[in-house]
């Protein structure tokens, strides 16, 4: 069976500068590199099968959102290979929404960008609005929305355009429980239809209920990838130790192996 997502030796590097002068020197002086290279991801490799629901876990800053954005095509990798077969939709609070536009205008803009015709947009719009449960707020500017309302709008647009691959980055961690349960039920429909999904959440309970596989990222690298219960048992044991670390110890832990000096 052809795998819809293949990630091979993917790294994402950013340049961090301690002073503005370093940034300026980096631009003006050829053959010399200043600042530090920071690796948000480092040689990440894994594959997902059709119908897989893969959870991404790791403490804040471990690279989960960076990986989600690369799979969705929002940002490019620095090195490595990314193969994604089919249309991918990323659902994350504030991603892809124009704050100045109303909810309805955002729906129309997003669908136009995805290549839908005006007729198709008119057919989809009512279903999207109904699923979002935003009511009269649909015609208010998104800048007036709460995080939960933005999440509802983003989720409603993405699931109604029927993507092949769905990536949900903390979008169900905001808002009310009833909408989260409705969203999980919709995701279950997608699973039964054989779609591939990636699920980023701090709710390990949701992961245990919904995901079949889990990818654990640490320092931007793959610590473990496998069956949900096996990985989460190890991850929960790690979290117990992590919670007992001081702020200084946590900072040192997260910076481990991720910086390379230049200059």
C-alpha positions as CSV (number, residue, x, y, z in Angstrom):
1,X,0.0,0.0,0.0
2,X,1.3,3.4,-1.0
3,X,2.1,5.6,2.1
4,X,0.5,9.0,2.0
5,X,3.2,10.6,4.2
6,X,6.9,9.9,4.2
7,X,9.4,12.1,6.2
8,X,13.0,11.2,5.6
9,X,16.0,12.9,7.5
10,X,14.1,16.2,7.8
11,X,15.8,19.1,9.6
12,X,14.6,22.7,10.1
13,X,17.3,25.2,10.9
14,X,16.8,28.8,12.1
15,X,19.5,31.5,12.7
16,X,19.4,33.1,16.1
17,X,21.3,36.3,16.8
18,X,22.3,37.6,20.2
19,X,22.8,41.2,18.9
20,X,21.4,43.2,16.0
21,X,25.0,43.8,14.8
22,X,25.4,40.0,14.2
23,X,22.4,40.0,11.9
24,X,23.8,42.9,10.0
25,X,27.3,41.3,9.7
26,X,25.7,38.1,8.5
27,X,24.0,40.0,5.6
28,X,27.0,42.2,4.7
29,X,30.1,40.0,5.1
30,X,30.3,37.2,2.6
31,X,32.0,33.9,3.5
32,X,31.4,34.4,7.2
33,X,28.5,33.2,9.4
34,X,27.4,34.9,12.6
35,X,25.0,34.0,15.3
36,X,23.8,30.5,16.2
37,X,22.2,27.8,14.1
38,X,19.1,26.5,16.0
39,X,17.6,23.2,14.9
40,X,13.9,23.1,15.5
41,X,14.0,19.6,13.9
42,X,17.0,17.4,13.4
43,X,17.0,14.3,11.1
44,X,13.4,13.4,11.6
45,X,12.2,10.3,9.8
46,X,8.9,8.4,9.9
47,X,6.1,7.2,7.7
48,X,2.3,7.1,8.1
49,X,-0.1,4.7,6.4
50,X,-3.5,5.5,4.9
51,X,-6.0,5.8,7.8
52,X,-3.4,6.2,10.4
53,X,-4.0,8.7,13.3
54,X,-0.6,9.7,14.6
55,X,-0.2,11.8,17.8
56,X,2.7,14.1,18.2
57,X,4.0,14.5,21.8
58,X,6.9,16.3,23.5
59,X,7.3,19.2,25.9
60,X,6.8,22.8,24.6
61,X,9.5,23.7,22.1
62,X,10.2,20.1,21.0
63,X,9.3,20.7,17.4
64,X,5.7,19.4,17.1
65,X,4.3,22.5,15.5
66,X,7.3,22.9,13.2
67,X,6.8,19.3,11.9
68,X,3.0,19.9,11.5
69,X,3.7,23.1,9.4
70,X,6.2,21.2,7.2
71,X,3.8,18.3,6.5
72,X,1.0,20.9,5.7
73,X,3.3,22.8,3.3
74,X,3.1,26.0,5.3
75,X,6.9,26.2,5.8
76,X,9.7,24.3,3.9
77,X,12.2,22.0,5.5
78,X,15.9,23.0,5.5
79,X,17.1,19.6,4.5
80,X,15.6,16.2,4.0
81,X,12.7,14.8,2.0
82,X,8.9,15.3,2.5
83,X,6.4,13.3,0.5
84,X,2.8,14.1,1.0
85,X,0.2,12.5,-1.4
86,X,-3.1,14.4,-1.5
87,X,-4.4,17.7,-0.1
88,X,-3.3,18.4,3.5
89,X,-5.2,20.8,5.8
90,X,-3.7,22.3,8.9
91,X,-6.0,23.3,11.8
92,X,-4.3,25.5,14.4
93,X,-5.6,28.6,16.2
94,X,-4.8,31.7,14.2
95,X,-3.4,29.8,11.3
96,X,-4.8,30.9,7.9
97,X,-7.3,33.4,9.3
98,X,-7.3,37.2,8.4
99,X,-8.1,39.0,11.6
100,X,-9.5,42.0,9.7
101,X,-12.1,40.0,7.8
102,X,-15.3,38.5,9.2
103,X,-15.7,34.8,9.8
104,X,-17.9,34.6,6.6
105,X,-15.3,36.5,4.5
106,X,-12.5,34.2,5.8
107,X,-14.5,31.2,4.7
108,X,-14.9,32.6,1.2
109,X,-11.2,33.6,1.0
110,X,-9.9,30.3,2.2
111,X,-12.1,28.3,-0.2
112,X,-11.1,30.6,-3.1
113,X,-7.4,30.0,-2.3
114,X,-8.1,26.2,-2.3
115,X,-9.5,26.5,-5.8
116,X,-13.3,26.2,-5.2
117,X,-15.6,28.0,-7.5
118,X,-18.2,30.6,-6.4
119,X,-20.9,28.0,-6.8
120,X,-19.1,25.4,-4.7
121,X,-18.4,28.0,-2.0
122,X,-22.1,28.9,-1.8
123,X,-22.9,25.2,-1.4
124,X,-20.4,24.7,1.4
125,X,-20.8,27.9,3.3
126,X,-23.9,27.1,5.2
127,X,-22.6,23.7,6.3
128,X,-19.4,25.3,7.5
129,X,-21.2,28.0,9.5
130,X,-23.6,25.5,11.0
131,X,-20.8,23.2,12.1
132,X,-18.9,26.1,13.7
133,X,-21.9,27.1,15.9
134,X,-20.7,30.7,15.6
135,X,-24.2,32.1,14.9
136,X,-24.4,35.9,14.5
137,X,-20.6,36.1,15.2
138,X,-19.9,34.8,11.7
139,X,-20.3,38.3,10.4
140,X,-18.1,39.9,13.0
141,X,-14.3,40.5,12.5
142,X,-12.1,37.6,13.5
143,X,-10.0,40.0,15.6
144,X,-13.0,40.1,18.0
145,X,-13.1,36.2,18.4
146,X,-11.8,34.3,21.3
147,X,-9.3,31.5,20.8
148,X,-12.1,29.0,21.0
149,X,-14.1,30.7,18.3
150,X,-11.1,30.9,16.0
151,X,-10.5,27.2,16.5
152,X,-14.1,26.5,15.7
153,X,-14.0,28.4,12.4
154,X,-10.7,26.9,11.3
155,X,-11.8,23.4,12.2
156,X,-15.1,23.8,10.4
157,X,-13.6,25.1,7.2
158,X,-11.0,22.3,7.1
159,X,-13.2,19.4,7.7
160,X,-15.8,20.6,5.2
161,X,-13.3,20.9,2.4
162,X,-12.7,17.1,2.9
163,X,-8.9,17.0,2.8
164,X,-6.9,13.8,2.3
165,X,-4.6,14.5,5.2
166,X,-5.8,16.4,8.3
167,X,-3.3,18.0,10.8
168,X,-4.7,19.3,14.1
169,X,-2.3,21.4,16.2
170,X,-3.8,22.1,19.6
171,X,-7.0,23.2,18.0
172,X,-9.2,21.1,20.3
173,X,-7.5,22.3,23.4
174,X,-9.4,25.6,23.4
175,X,-13.1,26.1,23.5
176,X,-15.9,24.1,25.1
177,X,-16.0,20.3,25.7
178,X,-19.1,19.8,23.6
179,X,-17.5,21.2,20.4
180,X,-14.4,19.2,21.1
181,X,-16.5,16.0,21.3
182,X,-18.3,16.9,18.1
183,X,-14.9,17.5,16.4
184,X,-13.5,14.2,17.6
185,X,-16.7,12.5,16.2
186,X,-16.0,14.1,12.8
187,X,-12.4,13.0,13.0
188,X,-13.7,9.4,13.6
189,X,-15.7,9.7,10.4
190,X,-12.5,10.7,8.6
191,X,-10.7,7.7,10.1
192,X,-13.4,5.4,8.8
193,X,-13.1,7.0,5.4
194,X,-9.4,6.0,5.4
195,X,-7.9,9.5,5.8
196,X,-4.6,10.1,7.5
197,X,-4.5,12.4,10.5
198,X,-1.9,14.0,12.7
199,X,-2.9,15.1,16.2
200,X,-0.9,17.5,18.4
201,X,-2.3,17.9,21.9
202,X,-1.2,18.0,25.5
203,X,-4.3,15.9,26.4
204,X,-2.9,12.4,26.7
205,X,-6.4,11.2,27.4
206,X,-7.5,12.3,23.9
207,X,-4.4,10.7,22.4
208,X,-5.1,7.4,24.1
209,X,-8.7,7.4,22.9
210,X,-8.1,8.5,19.4
211,X,-4.5,7.8,18.2
212,X,-3.1,4.5,17.0
213,X,0.5,5.6,16.8
214,X,2.5,8.3,18.6
215,X,5.6,10.2,17.6
216,X,7.6,11.5,20.6
217,X,9.9,14.4,19.8
218,X,12.7,15.5,22.0
219,X,15.3,18.3,21.2
220,X,13.7,18.3,17.7
221,X,14.6,14.6,17.2
222,X,12.6,11.4,17.2
223,X,12.8,9.9,20.7
224,X,10.3,7.1,20.0
225,X,7.7,6.1,17.4
226,X,5.3,3.3,17.7
227,X,2.0,2.0,19.2
228,X,0.1,4.6,21.3
229,X,0.2,2.7,24.7
230,X,3.8,1.7,24.4
231,X,5.0,5.3,23.6
232,X,2.8,7.1,26.0
233,X,3.8,4.8,28.9
234,X,7.4,5.9,28.3
235,X,6.4,9.5,27.8
236,X,4.4,9.7,31.0
237,X,7.3,8.3,33.0
238,X,9.5,11.0,31.4
239,X,7.0,13.7,32.3
240,X,7.1,12.8,35.9
241,X,10.9,13.5,35.9
242,X,10.5,16.7,33.8
243,X,7.9,18.2,36.2
244,X,10.4,17.9,39.0
245,X,13.1,19.9,37.1
246,X,13.8,23.5,38.0
247,X,13.4,26.2,35.4
248,X,17.1,26.3,34.9
249,X,17.3,22.5,34.4
250,X,14.4,22.6,31.9
251,X,16.1,25.3,29.9
252,X,19.3,23.4,29.7
253,X,17.4,20.2,28.8
254,X,15.6,21.9,25.9
255,X,18.8,23.5,24.5
256,X,20.7,20.2,24.5
257,X,22.1,19.3,21.1
258,X,20.1,22.0,19.3
259,X,22.6,24.9,18.8
260,X,25.6,25.2,16.6
261,X,28.0,28.1,17.0
262,X,29.0,30.1,14.0
263,X,31.7,32.7,13.5
